[in-house]
Each structure stands twice: as structure tokens, then as C-alpha cells.
Amino acid sequence: MHLLTLALLPVVAQAVNVVLSNDDGWAEINIRQFYNALSGSDNSVILSAPAENESGTGSSDATPTTLSSACEFDSCPSGSPATGNNASMPRFNYVNSFPVTSIRFGIQNLSNTYFSGPSSVDIAVAGPNVGANLGTTTQISGTVGAATEASKEGIPGLAFSGTTGSQTAWDVNPVPAYSTIYADLSTNVTNTLVASGKPYLPANIWLNVNFPAAGSGTSCTSASQFQFVLSRINTATSSSGEDVTTCGNGGRLPTETTVVDTKSGCFASISVGLADSKLDANATEQQTVLSKLSGILSCLPS
């Protein structure tokens, strides 16, 4: 484990095919900034996200329907078809349904247009969510629902969430600092995982990544200040098996809430979860992720 900032750890990864979704909607600023950051590091990206804010819808799923009102931030008019895209940016796609439905549409349908079909999708990412998704909140988060759905379909899934921010349109000017920071951090994790080589994650495994407050009015104003810490989603109980041993933890990882709430720095959590239950993975699966992301993982201060 290394006490290094991200600025000292540039990632050079091969370009991959990425499906990007969220639960805050296709026209929210965070997903658009994440698209820019992923594309800017030479990845081929499809954005496939809900037409409206679908926060808190978990793993709900339904056939997309014609828009009975305008898309969020008037990004498409009432009466628009169930699925569609931005005419000037056709890789920006909306799906008038839930996050699970949206990411599946990207994997199963849009991949045929922009990639070489579903089997050519290398990785799926969701977020960054407006607001953290910590602990039991993961059970109802649509962002988590999207990432776990990808994993169930055999595509490595990652969910990203940031503490700072509120629902903000894609065209706000200037772009909030937190949105750019979260996009850069999310891209760093994604590219680091890709650089580790296939398989990027074990079967049925997803990653839950949470960022503390960032940007204006906080002490974390640059992506280079952040450090990532391997964590667990939920507080361990008497029936929980041991976690992977690292940072002298005696076989118990800190919870993601503990990591994000640490005040003596800018610490982001990375938890390893089971896609079918959204609960914590075991020590063996945690070890796999620890090995793959070791270059960016740090320890909490003692």
C-alpha cells in the first residue's frame, strides 16, 4: 500500500469500450463530465441513461415508454420516443425507464451500433451519482442498480458517487469544480482497473466507489489531493467472515462511511460487492481487487 496522491500515479491504459449510465438522468452534469473524461483518455464510450431523474429506484426495470412530458432540463420534448439520442452527439442516449433498463439497453442494443455487439463491451460504469451511496443505501440506489446489472450480464460494473452537488443541467457554466474532480477520479479508477488486465473483475463482482465533499468551499479542491482506501460496504457482524488483510487491519476493512468521513485528508472508498445481493464480497475477492488497484490504494491515517 502506498501513501501517494493520484497526481504521482499517471495511468496509461489501452482504450476500451465503455457503457456509461447513472440514475440522475442523461442530461445531468456529472455524467456528461464523466463521458468527457473517459473519452479524453481514449476510451470509446456510449452514454445510455434515464431520460429523467430516477434516483432511489434500485434495480427496478420496465419497458421504456414514450415521453409524456419533457426530459429532464428540457433535454428532449414531450412526446419523444421511448429511446433516443442527441442529434449532434449521437452517443448521448436517453432511455425513458429505470437505470437498470438504461444500462442494459446500452449493452444489448447500442453496442450493435457503436461497437461490435454486446460481447465487445469491456466495462460498464455508473455515475458519478449526486450524493454518496454508502452502506445500506446501496440497496436502493439506481446508480448501484445499474452497475450490478452490468455485472449480472457478465460486464465488469463500477458505481461512482460523490458527496457534493445537487441536480444540475449539463450546460451550466461554469462547470462546478466538484463535477470535474469526480469525473477525473472516476476515470482514474476505471483506467487503473483496465490497465490491470482481463478479467477486470471476478464474476458477480462490482465496485462501489464513494468520494467525500469536493470543490468550492471544501478542503479537497483538486483530484491530486485524493487517496483511495479499500473498504467494506456494511459494518461487519458476528457472522461476517474476515476481510482481506491490508494496512495492518487484522482482517477487518474500514467501512466506506468511515473512509469518506475521515477529516484528515481527502479519502475515497472502494468497496467490493456481490452483484446478486449488493452485499460485501469475501476476502478472496477483495484480495483480487486489492492486487489490481494496489497502485492507487492507500491506508487511512492511524
N, C-alpha and C positions, 0 to 999 in steps of 0.2 A: 504494500500500500504506500502511496506517495502523497506527501503534503505539498502538492504542486497546483498552481492555478491553471485554468484552461488555456490561458494565453501562452503557457510554456509547452502546450501539448497540441500542436497542429495535427490535424488528421488528414491523411491522403488516402482516399478510398476510391475503389472503382465505381463508376457510375452504375446505378441500379434503377429498376423500375419500381416506382413507389405509388401506392394509392393512399391518398390523404383525405381524412374526414374529420368530423367533430360533432358536438351536439348543440353548439351555439348558432349554427347556421352558416350557409355557404358564403354570405356576404359580410361576416364578422371580421374585424381587422386582424385578429390573431392568426386565423387560418390562412389569410392572404399573405401575411408576413412570413409564415412558415413555408408556404409554397415558394415564395421568392428566395428564401434562404436555401431550401433544398435544391431548387433549380439552379441557384447560383453556384452550388458546389457540384454541378454537372450531373445531377440525378434527373431522370425522366419521370415527371410527376403528373398524376391525374388527381384533380380535386373533385371529390364526389361526396357532397354533404347535404344535409336537410335544407329545404327551402326556407324554413322558419326556425326559430329558436326551439329546440327540442330538449332542453336541459332537464335532467331528472327523469328521463324516460327509460333508463336502464337498458334491458335487452328486448324492449318492445319491438314488434315487427308487423308491418302491414303493407299491403299492395299500394303503391303510390297512386294518388288521385289528382284530378285536375284542380288547379288552384281556385278556391272560392273567394280569395282575397289576395292582395298583392304579396309577393315575397317580402321577407324582412328588409327594412330600409328601402322599400320600393324598388328592389333589385330585379323584379320581374312583375308584370301586371297581372291583375286578377284575370282569371280565365286562361292563364298559361297552361300548357300541357303538364302532365304528371311528372315528367322529367324534361330537362332542357339544359341549355348552356348559354354562356355569354358569347354573343356573336363575334366580338373582337378578340376574345380569349376562350376559344372552344374547349380548352382543358379545364375551365371552371364550370363545373356541372352541379346543378341542383337536383334533388330528389324530394318530391313532396310526400315525405314519410319520415320514419324514425332513423336515428344514426345507424342501427344495425342494418336496416334496409338499404341505406345510402352506401355504406361501405361495401356491402355485398354487390350492389349494382355496379360499383366501380370495378370490383374484382371480376365479376362474372360477365358483365356487359361491355363497359367502356374499355376494358383491356383488349377487346377484339378490335377496337378502332385505333387505339393509340399504341398498344403493344402487340404481342403475338398471341393473345388469348390469356385466359386465367393462369395457365401454368407458367407464364412469363412474368407474373407479378412476383417481385423478390421480397418485398416488405410492405407492411401497412402501418400507418401512423395516424393517430387521432389527437386533435388539439391544436395548439395549447388551449385547454379549457379556461373559461373565465371563472376563476375561483379554484381553490385546491380541491382535490378528490383524495381524501385521507381516510384510512380506517374503514369503518362500516359504510361510509358514503360511497365507496366503490360499488356497492351492491345496487345502487340506484342511478349511478352516473351513466349518462348516454355516451360520453366520451369513452369510458371504460367498456361499455357495451359494444361499441364499435371495434375497439382493439381486441376484445376477447372473441368477437365474431370472426375476425380475420384469422385468429389463431385456430379456431374450430375448423376453419376451411383450409388449414394447412399453411397459412401465410403468417410469418412472424409478426406479432402485433405489439405496438407500443402506445401507451396512453400518456399524454403530457398535460399537466395542469399548472396554472400559475395563480398565486395568491392575490396579486394586484390586478385591478381592472374592473370594468363593467362593460355591458353590451355596447359595442362601438362599431360604427359603419366602416366599411372597407376604405372609403375615400376621405376619411378625416385627415386634416392637415394642420399641424404636423402630426406624423405618426407618433403615438405615445412611446416613450422610451422603453417601458416595460414590455411592450409588444415585440419590439426589435430584439431585446435581450432574451426573452423567452424563445423566440424563433431561432436565434443563434445557438442557444444552449440545447434546444431540441435537435437541431441539425447536428451538433457535435456528438450527441449520444447516438443518433441514428447512423452517422458516418463511422463512428468508432465501432459499433456493432458490425456494420458491413465489412469494415477492414479486418475484423477478426476471422472472417471466412465462413463459408457454409458448413453445416447448417447454422444459421444465425442464432436460433434458439431451439431448445428441445421441443418435441411435440407437446401440444396443450399448454405451453408456457407463454405468458405475456409479461411485459414490464409496465409497472406503474411509476411514473416519474413526476415528482412534485417540486415546484420552485417556491421559495419564500418571496416575500414582498420585494419588489424591484422597481427601479426607475426613480422619477422625481419624488422628492420627499422621503426617500429611504437611504439607508447606508450602502445599498447594493445597486450601484449605478452603471456597472459595466459587466459584461459577460465574463471578463477576465478575472473578476473577483470571486467567482463561484467555484465551489468544490462539491463533488458528488460523493455521497455516502451510501453504501449498500444497507438496506433496511428491510423490515418486515411490515406487512400491511396492518395487521392487527396485533394487539397486545397478546403475548403468549399466555396460555393457561396451563394448568397442571397436566393436561393431556397433550400439549404441544411437544413434538419431538424437538431435539436440539437443532439449532441453526448452524450454518457454516461457521467455522472458527476463523476469525479475522480481527485485526485491530486489538488483539488481546481480550476479546469479548467473552471468553469462557463458554462459547457455544450459544450465545443469545445476541441476535442483532437488535439495534435500537428500532423502535417503531418509526414509521415515516413522519408521524406527527412530532416526535421528539427531534428528529433531524431538522425539519423545516422550522421548528420553533426555537432552535438554538440561536442565541443572540450574539455570540462572539464570533461572527463571521457570516458568510453567505453560503449556506449549506442546502443543497438539493438532495432529495431522497430518490433512490432507485430500489423498488421492491420487486420481488419475483413472485408471480402468482400463477395459479391454475386457472385456465380459461373456462373450464366447465363449472367451477364453483366460485371463482373470483376470490378464493382464499389463498393463504400463503403456500408456496411450494416447499418441498423438503430441502434438506441440507445439500443433497447431491445436485439438485437442480440449481440451487443458489450458488454452489461451487462453480458450475459451468458458466454462469453469468459473471461471477467474480473473476474468473480467468479471462473471459472475453473482454471485460471492461476494466481490467486492472490498471491500464494506463491512465484512466481518468478518475479512479476511485481513491478516496482519502479516508481518514479517520476523524471522528469528532474529537474536539479538544478534551483532554482528560480533566 
